[in-house]
Amino acid sequence: MIKTTRPFTPDWVSPPGDTIADVLEERDWTQIELADRLGYTTKHISLLINGKAPINEETALKLERVLGSTAAFWLKREAQYRAGLARIEEENRLKECTINNHSHNENCWNWSEAT
């Protein structure tokens, strides 16, 4: 057995829309059908699936009713996605600071040391 001391931190994130798309595929539904069932436009469904529109409390309750799982599941999935995006953005910013040696740049400060 291999023991690791570092937690798994992928350099990618999966939007909650991936889960929505999987359920649609399992049920053989189109985005148009989901839009009708949720009372949203197909454009909004596309934005949800692509991670461009966030899942708020109202949407989570609608997803719970139409797709299943719980509103808490959908809200947690959204929060994990947004946190993952923020983590990747921060990692990329720090990499750029290291590569370009911009430690004098305000955007490259280690905020724990700056406070």
Residue pairs with C-beta under 8 A, 6 or more apart in sequence:
9 87
11 88
11 91
12 88
13 80
13 81
13 84
13 85
13 88
14 81
15 49
15 50
15 51
15 81
16 48
16 51
16 55
16 74
16 77
16 78
16 81
17 48
17 49
17 50
17 51
18 49
19 77
20 34
20 48
20 49
20 63
20 67
21 49
23 29
23 67
23 68
24 30
24 31
24 33
24 34
31 42
31 45
31 46
31 49
32 42
34 45
34 66
35 41
35 42
35 44
35 45
37 66
38 45
38 59
38 62
38 63
38 66
39 62
40 48
44 53
47 53
48 55
48 59
51 81
54 78
54 82
55 63
55 74
55 75
55 77
55 78
57 71
57 75
59 74
60 71
60 72
60 74
60 75
60 78
61 71
63 69
63 71
63 74
64 70
64 71
64 73
64 74
93 107
93 108
94 108
96 102
97 103
97 105
97 107
97 108
102 108
